[in-house]
Amino acid sequence: MNSLTHADYLALRRFPALDGLRAIAAVLVVFFHYGGPDWLQGWAGVQMFFVLSGFLITTLMLREERRTGRISLKEFYLRRAFRIMPVYLVVLLVAAVSSAIYGTFTSNGIGPSLKYYLTFTNEFAGISPYGQSWSLGIEQKFYLVWPLVAIALGTVVLRRRAGAALLGMLLVLVAVNFTVGHSNPGWPLHYFSILTGVLLAVALHSPLGFAVLRPLTNRAAQLIVPIGFIGVHLAVKPMAAFLDGLAGIPGHVLVVPVYAVATAVLLASLVSPGPVTTLLSTRPMQFVGERSYSLYLVQTVAATIIWYFWPELSGIGQAVVVTALGLALASVLYRTVEIPMINLGRRVIARQRVPQQGAPQAPAPQSPESSRLATIGQAQP
């Protein structure tokens, strides 16, 4: 199979392999928190989420701009609000009410941390039953700022946006030095991962950038690159040990940029059809990927239920059971909260658009599956 052309890339409406990547990232994180093997280094799954987020959000913005000539900030923020807030608030409510019922609202940290969770400064909250939501604080601030920056840099000048992403990555690396000794050292570095995804999206959207990355889109690369990525992932722990203490910064912080770049290279190899894309877009992968956001948020609720009924469970068995129950709870949230609220957001946006004389009718509502973050074009996340 020949490499993908730039025209073929721009014509893609979906990146089906990304469902599988989101599934892998979510399961890695749950395994890391609840007894998975140490060599798996599941914490890195969050960095994969960050790169995916930067890539997908920027790609959606660029596609909208190419299609309509502009980026609608109002619609962007409405889509993100209806996509993120409902499940986030439902799970937060469950965690807070459950803690209050059992008399641990203050002692387990959720009470003192509510001010952070309600203002999306989660990364600065202490340990609590909703502590896994720290990454949402990082992403929400990215969602708030990046569209404004992209628009301010001009409608069609992709080089300026690429330059802004590179400058942001450099500033992040500098800022890391000022967080050493903080309770969450290196927290700015998570923006490096997001901006890596942003840079990839801008590069692939540009004919010149795509030409540089095009060799990654052929069938041979799609076999070689994932193997290399697996090697990088399994080397995360030894790399962190090797880098530990360099410039006084913990090794697990310094390894993040390496992992982010490796994820971006992997992502570039998976935008085209191929054997690994086929594997990652199978129905089981899609099932978990669709529910990955809810699974990520509800994992502590699932673990608490397992602990209550099966307190002696530990290790890999605990990781598997928590993941399974988490997926069951996530499925309920996906069907009863995520999809209805996403569709409601679309209806709100559709009602606010001013119909133009002779303009074509808006497309009919799409199936729940079309609301996945991996969907490109009209089906916005």
Phi, psi and omega in degrees: 000133178289163176295154178294142174270164179296322178297320178297318180298313181294337180277347181296131177265339180217155170244084190298332181294338185290335173300316179296321178296319178295323177298313180298315181299316182295315181293322176303316182295316180297317179298321179298319183284332192229052166099005178294160182298142184296325182296340181289334177048055185296344179301334181292345177301329178296321179294326175297317176302317182298314180297316178301318182297312179300318180293311186290315181296318180292320178298317178299318179296315181294323178293320178297316180296320179292326183280321187245349181087002181203166173246122180273107179298318182301314181291323178301310183291326176295316179299315181293320180297313181288336179280319190261315192295315187303306180295320179304312183287325178296313181292322176299318179298316179299315181295318182290314181295317178299318178296319179295319180297320181271006175073023182243017186303323179266316186294329181273359172095350185287325178299304179298337183268355184302323181298330177282318182293327182277349178244009180053044168246040187304328184294347180257001179284159177278189179289133179197172178296351178245021184297334180295347182280006183303326182292336178293328176297319177297309185293321182297321178291326174296315179299327181287319190268317190299317178301323178295318179295315182300318180289320181297333182276003175108157187287320188236004186271085183294329181298325179294321180291320176298319178296321178295319179296316179296318178297318178299319179296319178295316179297324177298314180300321178292318183295334181302325181298335183271357180254359177299131183095346176289156179298338176233072187298139176078015184302330178296338186295340177297331177289336174298317180297315179297315182292334174297318175295321177300312182298320178298316180298316180295319181295314181293331180286335181272135177304319181293313179297320180295322180299323179292320185270352186305323179303338179285349187263005178271168187298320181297317179297324181292343173270323185280315185299314179300324177296316177297321179295318178301320177299317178297316182298315181291341179269002183302313182295309178297325177297318179297320178295321180293321183274349187303128177090352178297124184059023178074016184252137179302146183296325181291341174280316183292336182281346183301312180300322178298315182293322180296316179294319178298321178295320179297319178297317177301315182298318179298327181283347186253007179282345182252162176296152180169178185296320181286322175301317178299316179297315184286344180257014176294161185301317178300319178294318178298318182302310180290320181297320178299327185259009187297323180295311178295321178300317180300317183284327189266001185302321181291323176299315179297317181296323179295319178296316179298316180298322182294318184266340185215066189294337183277352182292138180205178175066209185297328177298317178297317181300317181293315183292319178297319179297317181296313179294321178301320178294323178295314178294321179296325179297320177297314179295322182298315184280326186262340183237302187301300185297313178301321182286325175298315179295323176297317178301320178296320180293321178299314180296317181298320180292331184276345179286137180276117181296139179258143180301122177079004180287150179294153180292151178295150180296152180295155178306141183263166181292163179305325183298334183285353182271001181297152178298338181283355182277137183241152176098227183295327182280088183277151179288000000 
